[in-house]
Amino acid sequence: MPNHFHLAVRSLQKGEDISKMMQSFMTKYCIYVNLKYQMVGRTFQGTYKHKELEDIYDYNRLMKYFRNNPVEAGMVKDGEFYRWLKT
């Protein structure tokens, strides 16, 4: 997606590890973008959103959403052909 991304992460422990990982990743990415484009400030408008998946039903629903998102945006006819989709 040109204006956002989706990421599914599996952790062996709950919540806090993923929050720390996302904070580190987003900080490093912001520094990279600011240096590359000679900018200052935030790269993204808001904070990341997350949801814990409870079961395989939630996971399958999320994967369906990931596949359909570029289709609904008119980027591809079939989400399976979206180049960034890795399952």
N, C-alpha and C positions, 0 to 999 in steps of 0.2 A: 504494500500500500504506500502511496507516495507521501501521505501525511501522518501515518502512524504505523505501529507494528504490533503483532500479536506474538506472544511467547508462552509456551507451556513448559513448565519446569517441574521436574520430579525431585523431591527431597526426601532423604531418609529420616530427617527430623522435621518437626513442625515449624511453621511460620517465620521465626526470627532469622534463621539462616538465609531464607530467600529474601527477606527484607534487606539484610546486610549486603547480600550479593547484588541486588538491584540498585541499592544506593551506590555501591562501589562502581558498578558498570555504568550507571547513568552519569556519575560524576566524571569518570574517565572519558566517556563519550563526549560530554559537554566540553571538556578541556580540549579534546581532539578537534571538534568542530570549531571552537573559538580560535584555536591556533591556525588551523587550515584556512579559515575564511577571514582572519583578522577581525574577529568579533569579540564582544564581551557579553556576559549575562547568560541567562537561561537558554537552553536549546529547546526545551519542551514547555508548553503552556501550563500544564498541571502535573500533578504527581501520578505515578503509575497506579493502576487499579489491579486488584488481585481477588481471586476467589479460590477457596480450597475445594477441590473436587472430592465428593464423598464416595462415589462409586463409578463403575464402568459406564453407567448410563450418563453421568455427568461428563465423563471423558469423551464418549461418542458424540454427545450433543455439542461439545466444544469443538471437536474436529470437524463436524458438519458446518458449524459457524465459520471456522477458519477457511474451509473450502468454498463456502458460498459468498464470503465477503468480497473477494475480487470479482466474482461473477456479478454481484449486485452493483459493484462500482463500474461495470462495463469494461473491465480490463482483460478478461478472458471469457470464453464461452463455457468452459468447464474448469472448475477449481483445481482439478487434478493437474491441469497444465500450467498453473501459476508457478513461475520459476522459483519462488521462495518457499513454497509449501514443502516441508519435510516432515514426514510422519514416522 
